[in-house]
Amino acid sequence: MSAELVVICPELGGGGVGDYTLRVAEQWGAVRPRFAVANPPGKRLDYQVEQLGTTLPRAERILLQYSAYGFHRYGYPRTLLRALVDWKRETRGVLVVMFHEIWTFWPLLNKNRPLQALHRRDIAALTRAADAVFTSTRSQSEHLRVASSRADIDVLPVGSNIEPTAGIDGSKQLGRAVLFGLQPSRLLTLRKMREHLAAVAASGAITKLVTVGGGNSAIGDAEEREFAGALQLRDGAEFRGALPEQAVSDLLASASFAVSAQDELSVTKSGTFIAYAAHGLNIISPYAGASAAEPLCWATHPAELQAGIADGELRARAESLRAWHDRTCSWPRIAEQFARALRLDVPQPITAPTPAL
């Protein structure tokens, strides 16, 4: 089976698309793909891995995990895009593409604008040639539809590298809110939500803020502490830094709230938001609203917390977010979608379902 499936990706492991690709492969069990990688891993993996060259490896099926800058320093891997279209035409093999990124949107007068047009053209040709096309956001799917005139482009939200730990008893520390992610992202969220969080803190809806994640710097630490101090939370704040996956999962499972500033264009591409949803958290978001698209329709706007919201409503929303995660972007679900598109014979269910929180 491994000889007939090749996964082409920028990297394996190391975060981002590399981790995503390995998580998917792990779900397939006995189906063992080969990997053609632009930047081979520095450590040995339990898979056959080769350097991606100008000639595509022999295969009956190809899954492309596309991130433009991962394949090319200027964000336009022309040779790869055209080689895949040629491969599909010549071999009639199965070609499935997951667009983590599409082309860069440069301003009209930017010198890179012609490059954008060429990149868009080649992505459109690949989209038309592929047997199945996925992308991680609605906005990217719309751009791909317009460019390629192809209607059947599926939105597949990203998975989370922080999976719920089996055996969580569901206890929550009331009033505790968590902010997870790399520090630059955490700081951006705090800046965007400064006034919202101050009002929610003043109302007493949240009493403690815990930040967790890597990417820290001395300047960033100082800014993060300044933001948290200005909230004047009753129980203060904690700054955990980078933690192992299980420790992060335990922390998320023990909190009542999470903080997110992802809008409708980016929320399904946010592994942080997906981790919050997987752990059954009430997500505080300035983009929440009953009329918003999934999953933001189940998030909670800061104004609702200020005005007061019933505990039963909060529990229902948290459960809706967790159910949305399980049916759309849990790793078994993502792997199942790719397996079906690739026409792989993978037993179902791939893994046990997410444990109840």
C-alpha positions as CSV (number, residue, x, y, z in Angstrom):
1,M,0.0,0.0,0.0
2,S,2.8,2.4,0.8
3,A,4.3,2.2,-2.7
4,E,1.2,3.7,-4.3
5,L,0.7,6.7,-2.0
6,V,3.1,9.7,-1.8
7,V,2.5,12.7,0.4
8,I,4.3,15.8,-0.8
9,C,4.8,18.4,1.9
10,P,7.2,21.2,2.9
11,E,8.4,19.5,6.1
12,L,7.7,16.8,8.6
13,G,7.3,17.7,12.3
14,G,8.6,21.0,13.6
15,G,5.1,22.5,13.9
16,G,2.6,23.8,11.4
17,V,2.1,21.9,8.2
18,G,4.7,19.3,9.2
19,D,2.9,18.3,12.3
20,Y,-0.4,18.4,10.6
21,T,0.9,15.9,7.9
22,L,2.3,13.5,10.5
23,R,-1.0,13.6,12.6
24,V,-3.0,12.6,9.5
25,A,-0.6,9.8,8.6
26,E,-0.7,8.4,12.1
27,Q,-4.5,8.0,11.8
28,W,-4.2,5.7,8.7
29,G,-2.7,2.8,10.6
30,A,-1.5,0.1,8.2
31,V,-1.6,2.5,5.3
32,R,2.0,3.6,5.1
33,P,2.6,6.5,2.7
34,R,6.0,7.6,1.4
35,F,6.9,11.3,1.9
36,A,8.5,13.6,-0.6
37,V,9.7,16.6,1.5
38,A,11.1,20.0,0.5
39,N,12.9,20.3,3.8
40,P,13.7,16.8,5.2
41,P,13.5,16.3,9.0
42,G,16.7,16.4,11.0
43,K,15.7,13.2,12.8
44,R,14.8,9.7,11.7
45,L,11.1,9.0,11.4
46,D,9.2,5.7,11.1
47,Y,8.3,6.5,7.5
48,Q,10.1,6.4,4.1
49,V,11.1,10.0,3.5
50,E,12.9,11.4,0.5
51,Q,14.0,14.8,-0.8
52,L,11.5,16.4,-3.1
53,G,13.2,17.1,-6.4
54,T,12.3,18.5,-9.8
55,T,10.9,15.1,-10.8
56,L,8.0,13.8,-8.9
57,P,8.3,10.3,-7.3
58,R,6.5,7.4,-8.9
59,A,3.0,6.9,-7.3
60,E,-0.5,6.0,-8.0
61,R,-1.9,8.5,-5.6
62,I,-0.5,11.9,-4.5
63,L,-1.6,14.0,-1.5
64,L,-0.2,17.5,-1.7
65,Q,0.0,19.6,1.6
66,Y,0.4,23.0,0.0
67,S,2.1,25.9,1.7
68,A,3.7,28.2,-0.9
69,Y,6.6,29.6,1.1
70,G,7.3,26.1,2.5
71,F,8.2,25.0,-1.0
72,H,9.8,28.1,-2.4
73,R,11.6,31.1,-0.8
74,Y,9.6,33.6,-2.8
75,G,6.3,31.9,-2.3
76,Y,5.8,30.6,-5.9
77,P,6.9,27.0,-6.5
78,R,6.1,27.1,-10.2
79,T,8.0,23.9,-11.1
80,L,6.1,21.8,-8.5
81,L,2.7,23.2,-9.5
82,R,3.2,22.5,-13.2
83,A,4.8,19.1,-12.6
84,L,1.7,18.0,-10.6
85,V,-0.6,19.1,-13.4
86,D,1.5,17.1,-15.9
87,W,1.6,14.1,-13.6
88,K,-2.2,14.0,-13.4
89,R,-2.6,14.3,-17.2
90,E,0.1,11.7,-18.0
91,T,-0.6,9.0,-15.3
92,R,-4.3,9.6,-14.5
93,G,-3.5,8.8,-10.9
94,V,-5.4,10.2,-8.0
95,L,-4.4,13.8,-7.0
96,V,-5.7,15.4,-3.8
97,V,-4.6,18.9,-2.7
98,M,-4.9,20.6,0.7
99,F,-4.3,24.3,0.4
100,H,-3.0,25.6,3.7
101,E,-2.1,28.8,1.8
102,I,-2.9,30.1,-1.6
103,W,-1.3,33.0,-3.4
104,T,-0.2,36.2,-1.7
105,F,-2.4,39.3,-2.1
106,W,-0.1,42.1,-3.0
107,P,-1.3,45.7,-3.5
108,L,-2.0,46.9,-7.0
109,L,1.3,48.9,-7.3
110,N,3.5,46.4,-5.5
111,K,6.4,45.0,-7.6
112,N,5.3,41.5,-6.7
113,R,1.9,41.9,-8.3
114,P,2.9,40.1,-11.5
115,L,4.2,37.2,-9.5
116,Q,0.9,37.0,-7.7
117,A,-0.9,36.7,-11.0
118,L,1.3,33.9,-12.3
119,H,1.0,32.1,-9.0
120,R,-2.8,32.4,-9.1
121,R,-2.9,31.1,-12.6
122,D,-0.9,28.0,-11.8
123,I,-2.8,27.3,-8.6
124,A,-6.0,27.6,-10.7
125,A,-4.7,25.0,-13.2
126,L,-3.8,22.6,-10.3
127,T,-7.2,23.1,-8.7
128,R,-8.9,22.2,-12.0
129,A,-6.7,19.1,-12.5
130,A,-7.1,17.6,-9.0
131,D,-9.6,14.9,-8.1
132,A,-10.4,16.6,-4.8
133,V,-9.4,20.0,-3.3
134,F,-9.5,21.1,0.3
135,T,-8.6,24.3,2.1
136,S,-8.8,25.5,5.6
137,T,-10.9,28.7,5.4
138,R,-14.1,29.8,3.6
139,S,-12.3,32.9,2.2
140,Q,-9.6,30.8,0.6
141,S,-12.2,28.4,-0.8
142,E,-14.0,31.3,-2.5
143,H,-10.8,32.7,-4.0
144,L,-10.1,29.2,-5.4
145,R,-13.6,28.9,-6.8
146,V,-13.4,32.2,-8.6
147,A,-9.9,31.5,-10.0
148,S,-10.6,28.0,-11.2
149,S,-14.3,28.0,-11.9
150,R,-14.5,24.8,-9.8
151,A,-17.4,24.6,-7.3
152,D,-16.5,21.5,-5.3
153,I,-13.8,22.8,-3.0
154,D,-14.2,21.6,0.6
155,V,-13.4,23.6,3.7
156,L,-11.5,21.4,6.2
157,P,-10.6,23.2,9.4
158,V,-7.2,22.5,10.8
159,G,-6.7,20.0,13.6
160,S,-5.2,20.8,17.0
161,N,-1.9,19.5,18.2
162,I,-3.3,19.7,21.8
163,E,-5.7,16.8,22.0
164,P,-7.9,16.2,25.0
165,T,-6.4,13.8,27.6
166,A,-8.4,10.7,28.2
167,G,-10.0,10.5,31.6
168,I,-10.6,14.2,32.2
169,D,-13.3,14.5,34.8
170,G,-14.9,17.7,33.5
171,S,-14.2,19.9,36.5
172,K,-13.7,23.5,35.7
173,Q,-12.3,26.3,37.8
174,L,-14.9,29.0,37.7
175,G,-13.8,32.4,36.4
176,R,-10.5,31.1,35.0
177,A,-9.7,32.2,31.5
178,V,-6.8,30.8,29.4
179,L,-4.9,32.4,26.5
180,F,-2.9,29.9,24.5
181,G,-0.5,30.2,21.6
182,L,2.9,31.7,20.7
183,Q,3.6,34.9,22.5
184,P,3.4,37.2,19.4
185,S,-0.1,35.8,18.8
186,R,-1.1,36.2,22.5
187,L,0.0,39.8,22.5
188,L,-1.9,40.6,19.3
189,T,-5.0,39.1,21.0
190,L,-4.5,41.1,24.1
191,R,-4.1,44.3,22.1
192,K,-7.2,43.7,20.0
193,M,-9.3,42.8,23.1
194,R,-7.9,45.2,25.7
195,E,-11.1,47.1,26.3
196,H,-13.3,44.0,26.0
197,L,-11.3,42.1,28.6
198,A,-11.2,45.0,30.9
199,A,-14.9,45.3,30.9
200,V,-15.4,41.5,31.4
201,A,-12.9,41.5,34.2
202,A,-14.7,44.5,35.9
203,S,-18.0,42.6,35.7
204,G,-16.4,39.6,37.6
205,A,-17.2,37.1,34.9
206,I,-13.5,36.2,34.7
207,T,-11.3,36.3,37.8
208,K,-8.0,34.9,36.6
209,L,-6.0,34.9,33.4
210,V,-3.5,32.1,32.6
211,T,-1.3,32.4,29.5
212,V,0.5,29.5,28.0
213,G,2.7,28.9,25.0
214,G,6.3,29.4,23.7
215,G,7.9,32.1,21.5
216,N,8.6,34.3,24.5
217,S,11.0,37.2,24.7
218,A,12.0,39.6,27.6
219,I,10.1,42.5,25.9
220,G,7.1,40.3,25.2
221,D,7.0,39.0,28.8
222,A,7.0,42.6,30.1
223,E,4.2,43.6,27.8
224,E,2.1,40.5,28.6
225,R,2.5,41.2,32.4
226,E,1.5,44.8,31.8
227,F,-1.6,43.9,30.0
228,A,-2.6,41.3,32.6
229,G,-1.9,43.7,35.5
230,A,-4.1,46.4,33.9
231,L,-7.1,44.0,34.1
232,Q,-7.0,44.1,37.9
233,L,-8.3,40.5,38.1
234,R,-9.4,39.4,41.5
235,D,-7.2,36.3,41.4
236,G,-4.4,37.8,39.3
237,A,-2.6,36.1,36.4
238,E,-0.2,33.3,35.7
239,F,2.3,33.1,32.9
240,R,3.1,29.4,32.2
241,G,5.3,29.7,29.1
242,A,5.9,26.6,26.9
243,L,4.5,23.3,28.3
244,P,4.3,19.7,27.1
245,E,1.1,18.8,25.2
246,Q,-0.5,16.9,28.1
247,A,0.2,19.8,30.5
248,V,-1.4,22.2,28.1
249,S,-4.4,19.9,27.7
250,D,-4.8,19.6,31.5
251,L,-4.7,23.4,31.8
252,L,-7.3,23.9,29.0
253,A,-9.6,21.3,30.6
254,S,-9.5,23.0,34.0
255,A,-10.4,26.5,32.7
256,S,-13.9,27.9,32.2
257,F,-13.1,30.3,29.4
258,A,-10.6,30.9,26.6
259,V,-9.7,34.1,24.8
260,S,-9.6,34.4,21.0
261,A,-9.5,37.3,18.5
262,Q,-9.8,35.1,15.4
263,D,-12.3,36.4,12.9
264,E,-14.5,34.5,10.4
265,L,-11.7,34.6,7.8
266,S,-9.1,32.9,10.0
267,V,-10.9,31.0,12.8
268,T,-10.9,27.6,11.0
269,K,-7.2,28.0,10.4
270,S,-6.4,28.6,14.0
271,G,-5.1,25.5,15.8
272,T,-5.5,27.5,19.1
273,F,-9.2,28.0,18.6
274,I,-9.6,24.4,17.6
275,A,-7.8,23.3,20.8
276,Y,-10.2,25.5,22.8
277,A,-13.2,23.9,21.1
278,A,-11.9,20.3,21.6
279,H,-11.6,20.9,25.3
280,G,-15.2,22.2,25.7
281,L,-14.3,25.8,26.6
282,N,-16.5,28.9,26.4
283,I,-14.6,31.0,23.9
284,I,-14.7,34.8,24.5
285,S,-14.5,36.5,21.1
286,P,-15.4,39.9,19.8
287,Y,-16.6,38.2,16.6
288,A,-19.2,36.0,18.4
289,G,-22.8,36.3,17.5
290,A,-25.9,34.2,16.9
291,S,-25.8,35.2,13.2
292,A,-22.1,34.4,12.8
293,A,-21.1,31.3,10.8
294,E,-19.9,28.1,12.6
295,P,-18.1,27.9,14.9
296,L,-18.3,31.6,16.0
297,C,-22.0,31.3,16.5
298,W,-21.3,29.3,19.6
299,A,-18.6,31.6,21.0
300,T,-19.5,34.3,23.6
301,H,-19.3,38.0,23.0
302,P,-17.7,40.0,25.9
303,A,-20.9,42.1,26.1
304,E,-22.9,39.0,26.9
305,L,-20.6,38.3,29.9
306,Q,-20.9,41.9,31.0
307,A,-24.7,41.7,30.9
308,G,-24.9,38.3,32.5
309,I,-25.5,34.9,30.8
310,A,-27.0,31.8,32.2
311,D,-24.7,28.9,33.2
312,G,-26.9,26.5,31.2
313,E,-26.4,28.6,28.0
314,L,-22.7,28.6,28.5
315,R,-22.6,24.9,29.0
316,A,-24.7,24.4,25.8
317,R,-22.4,26.6,23.8
318,A,-19.3,24.8,25.0
319,E,-20.8,21.4,24.1
320,S,-21.8,22.7,20.7
321,L,-18.2,23.8,20.1
322,R,-16.8,20.4,21.2
323,A,-19.4,18.6,19.0
324,W,-18.4,20.9,16.0
325,H,-14.8,20.0,16.6
326,D,-15.5,16.2,16.7
327,R,-17.5,16.2,13.5
328,T,-15.4,18.6,11.4
329,C,-11.7,18.8,12.5
330,S,-10.8,16.0,14.9
331,W,-7.8,14.1,13.5
332,P,-9.9,11.0,12.8
333,R,-12.3,13.2,10.8
334,I,-9.6,15.0,8.9
335,A,-7.8,11.7,8.0
336,E,-11.1,10.1,7.0
337,Q,-11.8,13.0,4.6
338,F,-8.4,12.6,2.9
339,A,-8.7,8.8,2.8
340,R,-12.0,9.0,1.1
341,A,-10.7,11.5,-1.5
342,L,-7.6,9.4,-2.1
343,R,-9.7,6.2,-2.4
344,L,-7.7,4.5,0.4
345,D,-9.0,1.3,2.0
346,V,-8.8,2.6,5.6
347,P,-11.0,0.8,8.3
348,Q,-13.5,3.0,10.1
349,P,-13.5,4.4,12.7
350,I,-9.8,5.3,12.4
351,T,-9.4,5.9,16.1
352,A,-11.6,6.1,19.2
353,P,-13.7,9.3,19.5
354,T,-12.6,12.3,21.6
355,P,-13.3,11.5,25.3
356,A,-16.2,13.3,27.0
357,L,-15.2,16.4,29.0
